[in-house]
Amino acid sequence: MESITKLLKSLDVSYQEFEVNLTITSLKPFKFKNIKLMPITYSYEKFNYKGNSFIFVKDLKPYKFIYLKEVEHPLGIITNSNIDTFCSNIPVFFTKEELKTEKFTMEIKEKTHRKKEKIYYFNFGYGYRFINVFITVLENRNIKIFREILNKLKTVNYPRGYRVRFIFFNKNSKTFIEKIYKEYFKDAHFNILVDSTGFGLEKLIYKTNGFIHLNKEMLEIINNHLNISYNIENSFEDLKIDNLIWFKSLEKNPYVDNSQDVAKNIFACINFLAKEMI
């Protein structure tokens, strides 16, 4: 996060910094019938062990996981899908081999560790209502987008009656962002997440599990003023942030850089939504 502190100082921005103590519970790898099982999930809370048995799921996909979690309520899941680790209170393990047994019980071990994360943020503008702009600083394009948005707010216009709150993370965990939002920044009228974007094929993201991030009023305003399409996000992490506009590139092409276009769209979202939302 050293780069973001230097950037904020160079822009003569008075920022605030605080540390968040996180308790993370992770699972330990182990062997079952001489088959090595590697943990995929971790949790900021306690794992849910209300089910009766583990089940093996071949080629686990997000829609299968959502169904099993909401309907079947398994004790845990084992899969041969090589999935990146994600946050969930349902234990999920990976193995290269396909287990023949459909349901089984086993002993699992957890380890809990604590760590500190630094959060940086500052407010721009005046007013009693807030707009959150969450920015992951792991991508240089995100920093360029932030520079462009701040420059436009300073020189073109800022939303009357609103303060734009820029919040910076050095993590890209959506569940971590959700946790920080709920504990510290839930007073915002609407939220924008600047994810890995600026690589082309930008979309607004929403989920397939029935929870749409934008309410009807926000969708109508964006459709009236911006030429942005939507895409279904097929993700294991279940991000729940009210009135969220989530900018993300569908492909990560290192030879494409449309950071300026993304910044223009985010700036337009801030202004049109601030003007027209009741």
N, C-alpha and C positions, 0 to 999 in steps of 0.2 A: 504493500500500500504506500510505499515511499513516493512513488511517482504521482499519485493523486494528491498527496500533501504538497508537493512541489508545484503541481499544476494549480491548485487552489490559491497558493501564495502568489504565484505569478499573475493570477487574475485578480489579485487584491480582494479576495473573498474571505470574509470572516466565517470560518467553519467551526463546528462543534464536533468533538470526538468523545466517544464513550466505549467502554468495554462490556461485552456480554459474556457472562459465564454460562457455558453450555454443558449439559450432562448428556452424553451420548452412550447408548447401550448398543453394543455390537455382539455378534454371534461368533463362536469359535468353530473353526473347521474340525471335522472329526471323520472317523471311518464307520461305515455301516456295511456289514457283510463284506469287508475288505474293499469297499468302494469309498473313495475319498469324496467327501461332500464339502463344498466351499460356500460360505455364506454370501448372499447377494444383498440382503436387507440389513439396515441398521435403524435405530429409532431414537428420537429425542424424548420419548416417553417409555413406558414399560411395554414389553411385547404382550400381545394378546394370546393367551393359551386356553381359550374357552372351548376350542374344538375337541373332538375325540381322537383324531389320528392324523398323521401326515398322509398326503396323497402325492403320487407322481403324475406330473402333467407334461406330456410331450409337446415341444414347441410352444412354450408359454408365451402368449401375446397379452397386451394390455387389456383387451376386452374380455379375455378368458379370466385374467386375474381379478378384474372388477366383479365379474359374475361370481367367481368362487368366494371372494371376500364378502360380498353382500348377500349371497344366497346359500352357499354350501357351508360357510364358516368352518374351514378346516383348521386343525391345530397348526399346520404348517404345510409348505409346498416344496417339493423337490422337482427340478426340471432339468432337461438337457439343453435348454436355450442359454447361450452364453450372453447373459444380460449384464449391462453395467450396474454397479451397485446403486440402490435407490432407498429412500426413506419410507418405511412402512412398519406398522406394529404387527404385521403377520410375518413370521419367520419364513424365508425363502432360501433354499440351497441349490447349488449347481453341481451337476455331475456329468461327465462325458458319456457315461453309460446309461442305458435305459433300464430302469429297475422293473423287474417282472411283477413284483407284488404291487397291487393297486393301493392298498392301505396298510399302514404299519405304524407302530409306536417306537420311539427311541428317546434316548436321553440327550438333551442339548444343553450346552453351557454358554453362559453369557459373560461378557466383561464390560464393566462400566468405567468410563474415563471422563474426565472433565477438561475442558480447554476454554481459552478466552479468544474471542473474536473482536476486532476493533471495527466500529461503525463510524463513518464520517458523514456529516450532513450539514446543509445550510439552507436558509430560506431566501427567496428572491421575490420582491414585490410587497404589496400591502393588502391587508384584508383579514377578515376573520375566518375565511374558509381556505382549505389547503388542497393542493394537488400534489400527490406523491409521484416522483419520477425515480424509480429504482434503477440503478445502473451497476452492472457487474463490470469490474475494471480489469478483467482478465483479457479483454480484447482491445487492441489499439483502436479499432474502428469505433468502439463505444465511447472512447475518450474524445475522438474527433466529433462524434455526434453530439456529445455533451457541450463541447466548445461552441459548436455551431448554434445549438439551441440557446445557450446563455448569451451569445453575441446578438442573436435575433431579439431576445427578450430585452436586452439593453438598448439596442438601436432602433428596432422596429416598433415593438409594442409588448406590453405585459398585460395579463388578464386583470382587469379592474375588479377589486373585491376579493381577489385570491392571492395567496402566497404559494409560489411553486417551491416545493421542498425537494431538493436533490439529495438522494441517499445512496451512498457508495458501499459496495461489498467487494471483498476479494474472494468470495465463494460464488459458485454458480448453482448451488443447491436450491431448487425452487421451494422445498419445504423449509429451509432455513430462512428464506426471504419471507415466507408466509408467517413463520414464527415471530420474526422481528416486527412485521407489520401488525400482528395481533397485540403484541406486548407494548409497542412504542408509538406506532404511527397510524392507528386505526381511525383517527379523527378526520382523515382526508375525504373530500367529496367524491373524488375518483382517483384512479391509480394508473400509472404507465410503467411497464417493465421493459427496459432496453436489454434484450437478451443478446445472443450471438447474432448480430444483424449488420447490415451494410455489405453483405456478400452477394446480394442479388436475390431475386424471387422473394421479396418481402411479403409477408402475409400477416394479417391479424389472426391470432390463434384462439381456438376454443376446443372444448373437449367433447368426446363422444358419449360421456356417461350421464347426459341430461343436465349438466350444470354449465350454463353459458356464462362467460365472464362479463358480458356487456348487457345491461338492461335494454329494454326496447327503445327508450328515449335516446340513449347514447347511440344505438345502432342507426336510428333514423337521422340523427345529426351528422354522423360520419358519412352515411350514404349520400346525404344531400350535398356535402361539401368536398369529399375526398374520393379519389379513385383508388380505393384499396379493397382488395378481395379478402376472403376469409378462408381458412384452412382448418381441417380437423387435426387436432394434435393427439397422436396416438402415444400417450405417455403413461408410464407406470406411476409417476409421482402425481398425486392428486392435489393440485394447487387451488386453494380456496381463498381468494382475495376479492372483496366486493368491487364491482364496477371497474374491472381491470382491462386495460388495453395492452396486449402482449405483442410486441414487435419481435419478429424472429425471421431469419433467413431459412428457407427450406433446404437450400444447399449451401455448403461452405466452400465457395469458389475463391481461392486466394488471389486470382487474377482479376476479380471484379471488386470494385470499391464504389458503392453508391451511397456512402455515408451522408453526403449532402442531401440527397433525395429523402433518406430516412429522417434526417433532422427536420427538413421542411414539413414532412407529414406529422411528425410529433409536435412541432411548433403549431401547426394548424389544428391538431386535435386539442391542444391546450387552450387555444384562443376560441375556437368555435364552441367547444363544450362549456367553457367558462361563460360565454355570452348567452348561450341558448338553453342550458340546463336550468330547470326550475329549482 
